[in-house]
Amino acid sequence: MSRDRRLRGSIILLACLSAGLLGLSPASGPALAASEPTGRITGTVTGPGGVPLEGATVSAYPVHCPNGCAGYTDSTDADGSYEVDLPAGAYILLIQQGFGYLAEYYDNQLEQEDATQVVVAAGGTVTGRNAQLEHGGHLTGTVTGRGGRPVKGITVTAYRKARGSWQYVGQESTARNGSYHVDDLLSGTYRLRFTDDAEPGYLPEYSDSVVLDEDATVTALDARLAWPRTLRSVKAPKVTGKPQAGATLTLVPGTWSPRKVKVEVLGWYADDLYHWLNGQHARKIRLVGRTLAQARGHVLLVRFQVSAPGYITVDRTIGVGKVTG
C-alpha cells in the first residue's frame, strides 16, 4: 500500500546536489571561509542491536532555514562515527542510511519540527549526538462493522506520542477483508484513528494506546465500528419570510429526536443559481445581491442541515416560493 509519510527534508537538498552551480560539495557541505570560526558535531550511528553503521549520512541544517539552506554533512566510518564541521550556530540533524533503515531527526524523531536542536559554539565541539536507526515496526489489525462484517476503505491513521502530544505519522486504508498494515514505524507509543469517508458512514473511533518496540510488529489491533443512528423529525421545520429583495428568511428548526441537535442553514438556490453561507452557521438569510435579481421568477429553496453526535446528518431543502421584487 502507498505510504503517506511526512518526514520532511529527509533527502539532502537539491542545493547540495547541484554542487557545480553553487560551488558546494555534497559530501562535506558548504566550504567554510578561512576566517570563519569553525565548530564540530560528533557522534556515532548504529543499527538494531547497537551494531555500527558504516556509510550513514549525517546532515546538519541551520535552524533558521532548514529547508532553504544547504546542509553540512559527513558519512560514518566503519565504527559508525562521524564528524561534521560547521560554523557556530543552532542546527538540526538528519540521519539516514537507506538499505531498509528509517531516516530520523536527532533525537529519535520523525518530524523536523520535533527535532532536538544542537547548538555549536565558535571553536567548540559538541559530542555524543548519537543515533540508532531502525528497520521500522508494524501495526496490523482488522476493521469490522455491522454484523461483524469486514469493512473495506476505512482510513487508519497512526499517531505517535512525541513531546507530550500525538503527532501524525501516516495512514493506510483497509483492504476488502478489512485488514490493514501501517508500516515503517519508529519505536514508541501509538494510537490509531479509524474513519469512514463515506456519507453516511461508520462513526470514527480511536484505539487504545499501544507500545511498539524497535522493529517489532503488533497484531490484532482490531476495531468494530458503530453505525450512526437516525434523527427523527417530531415537528417539521419551516422557513418564514418572503422571497424578495431586502427580506430576511428565518429557519424555524422544529423539534427532533433526540431534542439536542445542531441546525444550520447552508444557503439558498433557485433554478441553477446558488448562494452558500460558507460556514457562517446561521439560521437567517438576508436576500440581497446580484444573484437574487437573476433568480427573479424562480422558486427559491433553502438548504439546511441537522446533526447530532452519533447520528446521521440530515440534509434537507424547503421551498419558500417564487422570487419577487
TORMARBA-144077 format. One record per residue (C-alpha): residue in three letters; x, y, z; residue number from 1. Coordinates in steps of 0.1 Angstrom, whole numbers, plus 5000, padded with zeros to 4 digits. Example, Ala and Ser with C-alpha at 12.3 -4.5 7.8 and 13.67 -1.06 7.14 Angstrom:
2
r ALA	X 5123	Y 4955	Z 5078	k 1
r SER	X 5137	Y 4989	Z 5071	k 2
This chain:
325
r MET	X 5000	Y 5000	Z 5000	k 1
r SER	X 5011	Y 5036	Z 4995	k 2
r ARG	X 5026	Y 5054	Z 5024	k 3
r ASP	X 5017	Y 5089	Z 5033	k 4
r ARG	X 5046	Y 5099	Z 5055	k 5
r ARG	X 5055	Y 5134	Z 5065	k 6
r LEU	X 5093	Y 5130	Z 5070	k 7
r ARG	X 5100	Y 5164	Z 5055	k 8
r GLY	X 5136	Y 5173	Z 5045	k 9
r SER	X 5146	Y 5136	Z 5046	k 10
r ILE	X 5166	Y 5140	Z 5013	k 11
r ILE	X 5197	Y 5161	Z 5010	k 12
r LEU	X 5186	Y 5194	Z 4995	k 13
r LEU	X 5189	Y 5199	Z 4957	k 14
r ALA	X 5211	Y 5228	Z 4965	k 15
r CYS	X 5237	Y 5203	Z 4978	k 16
r LEU	X 5233	Y 5181	Z 4948	k 17
r SER	X 5238	Y 5210	Z 4924	k 18
r ALA	X 5274	Y 5214	Z 4935	k 19
r GLY	X 5286	Y 5226	Z 4902	k 20
r LEU	X 5261	Y 5255	Z 4902	k 21
r LEU	X 5265	Y 5266	Z 4938	k 22
r GLY	X 5302	Y 5257	Z 4945	k 23
r LEU	X 5292	Y 5233	Z 4972	k 24
r SER	X 5304	Y 5198	Z 4980	k 25
r PRO	X 5276	Y 5172	Z 4986	k 26
r ALA	X 5299	Y 5151	Z 5007	k 27
r SER	X 5311	Y 5177	Z 5031	k 28
r GLY	X 5287	Y 5206	Z 5028	k 29
r PRO	X 5294	Y 5242	Z 5020	k 30
r ALA	X 5331	Y 5252	Z 5023	k 31
r LEU	X 5339	Y 5274	Z 5053	k 32
r ALA	X 5357	Y 5307	Z 5049	k 33
r ALA	X 5392	Y 5307	Z 5062	k 34
r SER	X 5384	Y 5334	Z 5088	k 35
r GLU	X 5351	Y 5319	Z 5098	k 36
r PRO	X 5351	Y 5303	Z 5133	k 37
r THR	X 5345	Y 5266	Z 5130	k 38
r GLY	X 5327	Y 5242	Z 5153	k 39
r ARG	X 5321	Y 5205	Z 5152	k 40
r ILE	X 5294	Y 5179	Z 5159	k 41
r THR	X 5304	Y 5143	Z 5165	k 42
r GLY	X 5286	Y 5111	Z 5174	k 43
r THR	X 5280	Y 5075	Z 5164	k 44
r VAL	X 5253	Y 5059	Z 5143	k 45
r THR	X 5243	Y 5024	Z 5150	k 46
r GLY	X 5216	Y 5000	Z 5138	k 47
r PRO	X 5195	Y 4974	Z 5156	k 48
r GLY	X 5214	Y 4958	Z 5185	k 49
r GLY	X 5239	Y 4986	Z 5186	k 50
r VAL	X 5258	Y 4974	Z 5155	k 51
r PRO	X 5278	Y 5003	Z 5140	k 52
r LEU	X 5265	Y 5015	Z 5106	k 53
r GLU	X 5291	Y 5025	Z 5080	k 54
r GLY	X 5281	Y 5049	Z 5052	k 55
r ALA	X 5252	Y 5066	Z 5070	k 56
r THR	X 5248	Y 5102	Z 5061	k 57
r VAL	X 5245	Y 5128	Z 5089	k 58
r SER	X 5234	Y 5162	Z 5077	k 59
r ALA	X 5232	Y 5194	Z 5098	k 60
r TYR	X 5208	Y 5221	Z 5087	k 61
r PRO	X 5207	Y 5256	Z 5102	k 62
r VAL	X 5176	Y 5260	Z 5124	k 63
r HIS	X 5167	Y 5294	Z 5108	k 64
r CYS	X 5163	Y 5279	Z 5073	k 65
r PRO	X 5162	Y 5240	Z 5074	k 66
r ASN	X 5145	Y 5237	Z 5040	k 67
r GLY	X 5162	Y 5266	Z 5023	k 68
r CYS	X 5199	Y 5262	Z 5032	k 69
r ALA	X 5224	Y 5236	Z 5021	k 70
r GLY	X 5234	Y 5211	Z 5049	k 71
r TYR	X 5268	Y 5203	Z 5063	k 72
r THR	X 5273	Y 5166	Z 5060	k 73
r ASP	X 5295	Y 5137	Z 5068	k 74
r SER	X 5293	Y 5099	Z 5063	k 75
r THR	X 5300	Y 5075	Z 5091	k 76
r ASP	X 5332	Y 5054	Z 5092	k 77
r ALA	X 5333	Y 5016	Z 5098	k 78
r ASP	X 5329	Y 5022	Z 5135	k 79
r GLY	X 5298	Y 5043	Z 5129	k 80
r SER	X 5315	Y 5076	Z 5139	k 81
r TYR	X 5310	Y 5109	Z 5122	k 82
r GLU	X 5324	Y 5145	Z 5124	k 83
r VAL	X 5305	Y 5174	Z 5109	k 84
r ASP	X 5325	Y 5207	Z 5107	k 85
r LEU	X 5304	Y 5239	Z 5105	k 86
r PRO	X 5301	Y 5275	Z 5117	k 87
r ALA	X 5288	Y 5283	Z 5151	k 88
r GLY	X 5250	Y 5282	Z 5154	k 89
r ALA	X 5220	Y 5261	Z 5161	k 90
r TYR	X 5213	Y 5230	Z 5139	k 91
r ILE	X 5190	Y 5201	Z 5134	k 92
r LEU	X 5205	Y 5167	Z 5124	k 93
r LEU	X 5190	Y 5144	Z 5098	k 94
r ILE	X 5204	Y 5108	Z 5099	k 95
r GLN	X 5198	Y 5084	Z 5070	k 96
r GLN	X 5212	Y 5052	Z 5057	k 97
r GLY	X 5189	Y 5037	Z 5032	k 98
r PHE	X 5191	Y 4999	Z 5027	k 99
r GLY	X 5159	Y 4993	Z 5047	k 100
r TYR	X 5166	Y 5018	Z 5075	k 101
r LEU	X 5142	Y 5046	Z 5086	k 102
r ALA	X 5156	Y 5081	Z 5084	k 103
r GLU	X 5152	Y 5101	Z 5115	k 104
r TYR	X 5160	Y 5135	Z 5131	k 105
r TYR	X 5180	Y 5138	Z 5162	k 106
r ASP	X 5169	Y 5128	Z 5188	k 107
r ASN	X 5148	Y 5098	Z 5175	k 108
r GLN	X 5121	Y 5119	Z 5158	k 109
r LEU	X 5102	Y 5115	Z 5125	k 110
r GLU	X 5093	Y 5152	Z 5121	k 111
r GLN	X 5116	Y 5181	Z 5115	k 112
r GLU	X 5097	Y 5203	Z 5139	k 113
r ASP	X 5102	Y 5177	Z 5167	k 114
r ALA	X 5140	Y 5175	Z 5163	k 115
r THR	X 5162	Y 5185	Z 5192	k 116
r GLN	X 5184	Y 5214	Z 5183	k 117
r VAL	X 5222	Y 5211	Z 5186	k 118
r VAL	X 5239	Y 5244	Z 5195	k 119
r VAL	X 5275	Y 5248	Z 5185	k 120
r ALA	X 5298	Y 5275	Z 5199	k 121
r ALA	X 5326	Y 5291	Z 5179	k 122
r GLY	X 5355	Y 5268	Z 5180	k 123
r GLY	X 5336	Y 5243	Z 5201	k 124
r THR	X 5328	Y 5206	Z 5197	k 125
r VAL	X 5295	Y 5190	Z 5206	k 126
r THR	X 5300	Y 5153	Z 5212	k 127
r GLY	X 5276	Y 5124	Z 5218	k 128
r ARG	X 5250	Y 5132	Z 5193	k 129
r ASN	X 5243	Y 5095	Z 5186	k 130
r ALA	X 5215	Y 5079	Z 5167	k 131
r GLN	X 5203	Y 5043	Z 5164	k 132
r LEU	X 5184	Y 5037	Z 5132	k 133
r GLU	X 5156	Y 5011	Z 5129	k 134
r HIS	X 5142	Y 4990	Z 5101	k 135
r GLY	X 5107	Y 5000	Z 5112	k 136
r GLY	X 5079	Y 4984	Z 5131	k 137
r HIS	X 5044	Y 4975	Z 5120	k 138
r LEU	X 5008	Y 4978	Z 5134	k 139
r THR	X 4982	Y 4955	Z 5119	k 140
r GLY	X 4946	Y 4945	Z 5125	k 141
r THR	X 4911	Y 4942	Z 5110	k 142
r VAL	X 4882	Y 4966	Z 5109	k 143
r THR	X 4846	Y 4953	Z 5110	k 144
r GLY	X 4812	Y 4969	Z 5110	k 145
r ARG	X 4776	Y 4959	Z 5112	k 146
r GLY	X 4771	Y 4922	Z 5118	k 147
r GLY	X 4808	Y 4917	Z 5123	k 148
r ARG	X 4814	Y 4920	Z 5086	k 149
r PRO	X 4848	Y 4933	Z 5073	k 150
r VAL	X 4847	Y 4969	Z 5060	k 151
r LYS	X 4868	Y 4980	Z 5030	k 152
r GLY	X 4881	Y 5015	Z 5026	k 153
r ILE	X 4883	Y 5026	Z 5062	k 154
r THR	X 4911	Y 5051	Z 5067	k 155
r VAL	X 4935	Y 5040	Z 5095	k 156
r THR	X 4956	Y 5069	Z 5107	k 157
r ALA	X 4986	Y 5064	Z 5130	k 158
r TYR	X 4997	Y 5090	Z 5157	k 159
r ARG	X 5029	Y 5087	Z 5177	k 160
r LYS	X 5034	Y 5103	Z 5211	k 161
r ALA	X 5062	Y 5129	Z 5210	k 162
r ARG	X 5070	Y 5156	Z 5234	k 163
r GLY	X 5037	Y 5152	Z 5252	k 164
r SER	X 5014	Y 5154	Z 5222	k 165
r TRP	X 5001	Y 5130	Z 5195	k 166
r GLN	X 5019	Y 5135	Z 5162	k 167
r TYR	X 5006	Y 5123	Z 5128	k 168
r VAL	X 5027	Y 5096	Z 5113	k 169
r GLY	X 5009	Y 5081	Z 5083	k 170
r GLN	X 4978	Y 5064	Z 5072	k 171
r GLU	X 4965	Y 5033	Z 5053	k 172
r SER	X 4932	Y 5021	Z 5040	k 173
r THR	X 4916	Y 4987	Z 5049	k 174
r ALA	X 4915	Y 4960	Z 5022	k 175
r ARG	X 4885	Y 4941	Z 5011	k 176
r ASN	X 4888	Y 4917	Z 5040	k 177
r GLY	X 4890	Y 4947	Z 5065	k 178
r SER	X 4927	Y 4942	Z 5072	k 179
r TYR	X 4953	Y 4970	Z 5074	k 180
r HIS	X 4991	Y 4973	Z 5078	k 181
r VAL	X 5007	Y 5005	Z 5090	k 182
r ASP	X 5044	Y 5000	Z 5083	k 183
r ASP	X 5078	Y 5017	Z 5087	k 184
r LEU	X 5072	Y 5030	Z 5122	k 185
r LEU	X 5098	Y 5041	Z 5148	k 186
r SER	X 5095	Y 5025	Z 5182	k 187
r GLY	X 5073	Y 5045	Z 5206	k 188
r THR	X 5037	Y 5048	Z 5218	k 189
r TYR	X 5009	Y 5049	Z 5192	k 190
r ARG	X 4972	Y 5054	Z 5188	k 191
r LEU	X 4951	Y 5047	Z 5157	k 192
r ARG	X 4921	Y 5065	Z 5144	k 193
r PHE	X 4896	Y 5047	Z 5122	k 194
r THR	X 4874	Y 5069	Z 5100	k 195
r ASP	X 4849	Y 5062	Z 5072	k 196
r ASP	X 4849	Y 5088	Z 5044	k 197
r ALA	X 4815	Y 5075	Z 5030	k 198
r GLU	X 4784	Y 5096	Z 5037	k 199
r PRO	X 4766	Y 5083	Z 5056	k 200
r GLY	X 4794	Y 5062	Z 5071	k 201
r TYR	X 4806	Y 5045	Z 5103	k 202
r LEU	X 4814	Y 5066	Z 5133	k 203
r PRO	X 4851	Y 5074	Z 5139	k 204
r GLU	X 4869	Y 5055	Z 5166	k 205
r TYR	X 4903	Y 5056	Z 5184	k 206
r SER	X 4923	Y 5026	Z 5195	k 207
r ASP	X 4938	Y 5024	Z 5229	k 208
r SER	X 4975	Y 5034	Z 5232	k 209
r VAL	X 4999	Y 5007	Z 5222	k 210
r VAL	X 5037	Y 5005	Z 5227	k 211
r LEU	X 5057	Y 4994	Z 5197	k 212
r ASP	X 5092	Y 4981	Z 5203	k 213
r GLU	X 5121	Y 4986	Z 5179	k 214
r ASP	X 5115	Y 4967	Z 5146	k 215
r ALA	X 5085	Y 4948	Z 5162	k 216
r THR	X 5050	Y 4940	Z 5149	k 217
r VAL	X 5019	Y 4945	Z 5170	k 218
r THR	X 4990	Y 4925	Z 5156	k 219
r ALA	X 4952	Y 4922	Z 5163	k 220
r LEU	X 4947	Y 4959	Z 5167	k 221
r ASP	X 4911	Y 4953	Z 5156	k 222
r ALA	X 4882	Y 4978	Z 5156	k 223
r ARG	X 4845	Y 4972	Z 5153	k 224
r LEU	X 4829	Y 5004	Z 5141	k 225
r ALA	X 4794	Y 5016	Z 5151	k 226
r TRP	X 4768	Y 5027	Z 5125	k 227
r PRO	X 4752	Y 5061	Z 5133	k 228
r ARG	X 4716	Y 5063	Z 5144	k 229
r THR	X 4688	Y 5081	Z 5125	k 230
r LEU	X 4675	Y 5115	Z 5135	k 231
r ARG	X 4637	Y 5117	Z 5136	k 232
r SER	X 4617	Y 5148	Z 5129	k 233
r VAL	X 4589	Y 5153	Z 5156	k 234
r LYS	X 4577	Y 5187	Z 5144	k 235
r ALA	X 4586	Y 5197	Z 5108	k 236
r PRO	X 4609	Y 5227	Z 5103	k 237
r LYS	X 4598	Y 5256	Z 5082	k 238
r VAL	X 4611	Y 5289	Z 5067	k 239
r THR	X 4594	Y 5322	Z 5075	k 240
r GLY	X 4598	Y 5354	Z 5054	k 241
r LYS	X 4591	Y 5364	Z 5018	k 242
r PRO	X 4614	Y 5355	Z 4989	k 243
r GLN	X 4620	Y 5391	Z 4978	k 244
r ALA	X 4649	Y 5416	Z 4978	k 245
r GLY	X 4657	Y 5430	Z 5012	k 246
r ALA	X 4637	Y 5404	Z 5031	k 247
r THR	X 4651	Y 5381	Z 5058	k 248
r LEU	X 4643	Y 5344	Z 5057	k 249
r THR	X 4644	Y 5326	Z 5091	k 250
r LEU	X 4646	Y 5289	Z 5095	k 251
r VAL	X 4624	Y 5276	Z 5123	k 252
r PRO	X 4641	Y 5242	Z 5131	k 253
r GLY	X 4610	Y 5224	Z 5145	k 254
r THR	X 4617	Y 5196	Z 5170	k 255
r TRP	X 4638	Y 5165	Z 5167	k 256
r SER	X 4645	Y 5132	Z 5185	k 257
r PRO	X 4669	Y 5135	Z 5202	k 258
r ARG	X 4660	Y 5170	Z 5212	k 259
r LYS	X 4695	Y 5184	Z 5214	k 260
r VAL	X 4706	Y 5189	Z 5177	k 261
r LYS	X 4726	Y 5214	Z 5157	k 262
r VAL	X 4706	Y 5231	Z 5130	k 263
r GLU	X 4723	Y 5254	Z 5104	k 264
r VAL	X 4713	Y 5270	Z 5071	k 265
r LEU	X 4738	Y 5262	Z 5043	k 266
r GLY	X 4723	Y 5287	Z 5018	k 267
r TRP	X 4697	Y 5290	Z 4991	k 268
r TYR	X 4693	Y 5282	Z 4954	k 269
r ALA	X 4668	Y 5289	Z 4926	k 270
r ASP	X 4670	Y 5270	Z 4893	k 271
r ASP	X 4708	Y 5269	Z 4886	k 272
r LEU	X 4717	Y 5299	Z 4908	k 273
r TYR	X 4733	Y 5293	Z 4942	k 274
r HIS	X 4742	Y 5314	Z 4973	k 275
r TRP	X 4760	Y 5295	Z 5001	k 276
r LEU	X 4768	Y 5309	Z 5035	k 277
r ASN	X 4803	Y 5294	Z 5036	k 278
r GLY	X 4802	Y 5281	Z 5071	k 279
r GLN	X 4786	Y 5310	Z 5089	k 280
r HIS	X 4763	Y 5286	Z 5108	k 281
r ALA	X 4733	Y 5310	Z 5107	k 282
r ARG	X 4696	Y 5304	Z 5108	k 283
r LYS	X 4688	Y 5336	Z 5090	k 284
r ILE	X 4694	Y 5347	Z 5054	k 285
r ARG	X 4691	Y 5383	Z 5041	k 286
r LEU	X 4681	Y 5382	Z 5005	k 287
r VAL	X 4703	Y 5408	Z 4987	k 288
r GLY	X 4727	Y 5409	Z 4958	k 289
r ARG	X 4730	Y 5404	Z 4921	k 290
r THR	X 4724	Y 5366	Z 4922	k 291
r LEU	X 4690	Y 5372	Z 4938	k 292
r ALA	X 4680	Y 5396	Z 4910	k 293
r GLN	X 4689	Y 5369	Z 4885	k 294
r ALA	X 4667	Y 5344	Z 4904	k 295
r ARG	X 4635	Y 5365	Z 4899	k 296
r GLY	X 4606	Y 5343	Z 4889	k 297
r HIS	X 4622	Y 5311	Z 4900	k 298
r VAL	X 4612	Y 5291	Z 4932	k 299
r LEU	X 4637	Y 5298	Z 4960	k 300
r LEU	X 4647	Y 5268	Z 4982	k 301
r VAL	X 4666	Y 5270	Z 5015	k 302
r ARG	X 4690	Y 5242	Z 5022	k 303
r PHE	X 4699	Y 5233	Z 5058	k 304
r GLN	X 4714	Y 5205	Z 5079	k 305
r VAL	X 4705	Y 5189	Z 5112	k 306
r SER	X 4732	Y 5170	Z 5131	k 307
r ALA	X 4739	Y 5154	Z 5165	k 308
r PRO	X 4768	Y 5132	Z 5177	k 309
r GLY	X 4763	Y 5096	Z 5168	k 310
r TYR	X 4736	Y 5103	Z 5143	k 311
r ILE	X 4734	Y 5105	Z 5105	k 312
r THR	X 4733	Y 5142	Z 5094	k 313
r VAL	X 4700	Y 5152	Z 5078	k 314
r ASP	X 4704	Y 5174	Z 5047	k 315
r ARG	X 4671	Y 5190	Z 5035	k 316
r THR	X 4656	Y 5218	Z 5015	k 317
r ILE	X 4624	Y 5238	Z 5020	k 318
r GLY	X 4607	Y 5257	Z 4992	k 319
r VAL	X 4598	Y 5293	Z 5000	k 320
r GLY	X 4581	Y 5304	Z 4968	k 321
r LYS	X 4590	Y 5324	Z 4937	k 322
r VAL	X 4614	Y 5353	Z 4940	k 323
r THR	X 4597	Y 5387	Z 4935	k 324
r GLY	X 4607	Y 5423	Z 4939	k 325
